[in-house]
């Protein structure tokens, strides 16, 4: 299901750093994960992808013949940058990670291949969460490729 997003409301929310649930729930109907919804929207525009989110957790969209999975986090005081669990690690080609500042501006963004993601997980499945966990730390940053100007998409 492709989400229809009012571009002007998205720009307004980001540019004026408004984080109220009312504005974001209007932007991203049918979700409570506003951070990841914003990340998916930005990545779709950046990679010129086609949304294929059908309720499965295997990947978020397709572009250039590849399946992309999106993970995002808001940078908070003293918080670890551990991404949400990846349940189907064999079903995507590229992992896109977008880190937002508290005001939802884009701090940094990266891509890593599926093979690199598997290496970072060391093949260890988190039994409690039934999936694989990745942290955006030193080892991740050494492997990942930075994405530049993805945050500029909300200003166009």
C-alpha positions as CSV (number, residue, x, y, z in Angstrom):
1,X,0.0,0.0,0.0
2,X,1.5,3.3,-1.1
3,X,0.9,6.2,1.4
4,X,-0.2,9.5,0.0
5,X,1.6,12.3,1.7
6,X,0.8,16.0,1.4
7,X,4.3,17.4,0.5
8,X,3.5,20.8,1.9
9,X,2.5,19.4,5.3
10,X,5.7,17.3,5.4
11,X,7.8,20.3,4.5
12,X,6.0,22.4,7.2
13,X,6.5,19.8,9.8
14,X,10.2,19.4,9.1
15,X,11.1,23.0,8.4
16,X,9.3,24.4,11.5
17,X,10.4,21.4,13.6
18,X,6.9,20.6,14.6
19,X,6.6,17.2,16.3
20,X,3.0,17.1,17.4
21,X,1.2,13.9,16.9
22,X,-1.7,15.7,15.3
23,X,0.4,16.9,12.4
24,X,2.3,13.6,11.9
25,X,-0.8,11.5,12.2
26,X,-2.4,13.5,9.4
27,X,0.8,13.0,7.3
28,X,1.1,9.3,8.0
29,X,-2.3,7.8,8.3
30,X,-2.6,4.2,9.6
31,X,0.7,4.3,11.4
32,X,2.2,5.1,14.8
33,X,5.8,4.9,13.6
34,X,6.2,8.4,12.3
35,X,10.0,8.2,12.3
36,X,10.2,5.2,10.0
37,X,7.3,6.5,7.8
38,X,9.3,9.7,7.3
39,X,12.5,7.6,6.5
40,X,10.6,5.5,4.0
41,X,9.2,8.6,2.3
42,X,12.7,10.2,2.0
43,X,14.3,7.0,0.8
44,X,11.6,6.4,-1.8
45,X,12.2,9.9,-3.2
46,X,16.0,9.6,-3.0
47,X,16.2,6.2,-4.7
48,X,13.1,6.8,-7.0
49,X,11.6,3.6,-5.7
50,X,8.2,2.0,-5.8
51,X,6.6,1.2,-2.5
52,X,5.8,-2.5,-2.0
53,X,4.9,-2.4,1.7
54,X,2.3,-5.0,1.9
55,X,2.4,-5.6,5.7
56,X,5.3,-7.9,5.4
57,X,8.5,-7.0,7.3
58,X,10.9,-8.2,4.6
59,X,11.6,-5.0,2.7
60,X,10.1,-1.5,2.2
61,X,10.4,-0.7,-1.5
62,X,12.1,-1.6,-4.7
63,X,14.3,0.5,-6.9
64,X,16.8,-0.4,-9.7
65,X,16.0,-4.1,-9.4
66,X,16.9,-4.2,-5.7
67,X,14.8,-4.6,-2.5
68,X,15.4,-2.0,0.1
69,X,14.7,-2.3,3.8
70,X,14.5,1.0,5.9
71,X,15.5,1.4,9.5
72,X,15.6,4.7,11.3
73,X,16.2,6.2,14.7
74,X,15.8,9.6,16.4
75,X,19.0,10.7,18.1
76,X,18.1,11.3,21.8
77,X,20.3,12.2,24.7
78,X,22.5,9.3,25.7
79,X,20.5,6.8,23.7
80,X,22.1,3.9,21.9
81,X,21.6,3.8,18.2
82,X,20.3,0.3,18.0
83,X,17.9,-0.2,15.1
84,X,14.6,-2.1,15.2
85,X,14.8,-5.8,14.7
86,X,15.3,-7.3,11.3
87,X,13.1,-10.4,11.1
88,X,13.7,-11.6,7.5
89,X,17.4,-10.9,7.0
90,X,17.6,-12.9,3.7
91,X,14.8,-11.0,1.9
92,X,16.3,-7.6,1.1
93,X,19.3,-6.5,-0.9
94,X,20.1,-3.1,0.6
95,X,19.6,-1.7,4.1
96,X,19.0,2.1,4.3
97,X,19.6,3.6,7.8
98,X,18.5,7.2,8.5
99,X,19.3,8.9,11.8
100,X,17.2,12.0,12.6
101,X,17.9,14.8,15.1
102,X,15.3,15.4,17.8
103,X,13.6,18.0,15.5
104,X,13.3,15.4,12.7
105,X,16.0,17.0,10.6
106,X,18.2,14.4,9.0
107,X,21.5,13.9,10.9
108,X,23.0,11.2,8.8
109,X,22.0,8.4,6.4
110,X,23.8,5.2,5.2
111,X,23.4,2.2,3.0
112,X,24.8,-1.3,3.6
113,X,24.4,-4.4,1.6
114,X,22.6,-7.5,2.9
115,X,25.9,-9.3,3.2
116,X,27.4,-6.5,5.2
117,X,24.3,-6.4,7.5
118,X,24.7,-10.2,8.1
119,X,28.4,-9.7,9.0
120,X,27.5,-7.0,11.5
121,X,24.9,-9.3,13.1
122,X,27.5,-12.1,13.3
123,X,24.7,-14.5,12.4
124,X,23.3,-14.2,15.9
125,X,19.5,-14.1,16.0
126,X,18.0,-12.4,19.0
127,X,15.7,-15.2,20.3
128,X,13.7,-12.8,22.5
129,X,12.8,-10.5,19.6
130,X,12.9,-13.2,16.9
131,X,15.2,-11.3,14.6
132,X,18.6,-9.7,14.1
133,X,19.7,-6.5,15.8
134,X,22.1,-3.9,14.4
135,X,23.7,-0.9,16.1
136,X,25.0,2.2,14.4
137,X,28.4,2.3,16.0
138,X,32.1,2.4,14.9
139,X,32.0,-0.9,13.1
140,X,28.8,-0.1,11.3
141,X,30.2,3.3,10.2
142,X,33.4,1.7,8.9
143,X,31.4,-0.5,6.5
144,X,28.4,1.7,5.6
145,X,28.3,4.1,2.7
146,X,27.0,7.5,3.6
147,X,24.0,9.0,1.7
148,X,24.4,12.7,1.2
149,X,21.7,15.3,0.7
150,X,18.8,12.9,1.5
151,X,17.5,15.5,4.0
152,X,17.4,18.1,1.3
153,X,14.4,16.4,-0.3
154,X,12.1,18.0,2.2
155,X,13.3,21.4,1.2
156,X,12.6,21.0,-2.6
